[in-house]
Amino acid sequence: MIRDYEGALLRGDPVPGASEGFPRSKALTGKVLVSLGSILGDAQERGKVTRNVVRELRRRRKQGKERQAERRQKGRLKVGVDIPTREEIKTFIAALEGR
């Protein structure tokens, strides 16, 4: 539900009771989710909820060593396959006009 809520904020879905909505920026959406996480954290301390699902979402993201290991498995970029060769870059630059 939290992921759906985040997507609705970014898409600009209308809030309940409104006929139309507007898209929110990633920064504002992040602030809203941080606030929601804080509210749930306080409720958890008071015994009103058992889990803070917002904080659990953030923990599932790959961090540090996991991310590095994944990059190592992907391997290095290959010239001519992943990125253009020198000759291709020279051709691009030669075709440019102005700034």
Residue pairs with C-beta under 8 A, 6 or more apart in sequence:
1 53
2 33
2 36
2 53
2 54
2 57
3 57
6 29
6 33
9 24
9 28
9 29
9 32
10 23
10 24
10 26
10 29
11 23
12 21
12 22
12 23
12 24
13 21
14 20
14 21
15 21
24 32
33 54
36 54
37 52
37 54
37 55
37 58
40 49
40 52
40 53
40 54
40 55
41 52
41 55
43 49
44 50
44 51
44 52
62 70
77 83
79 85
80 88
84 92
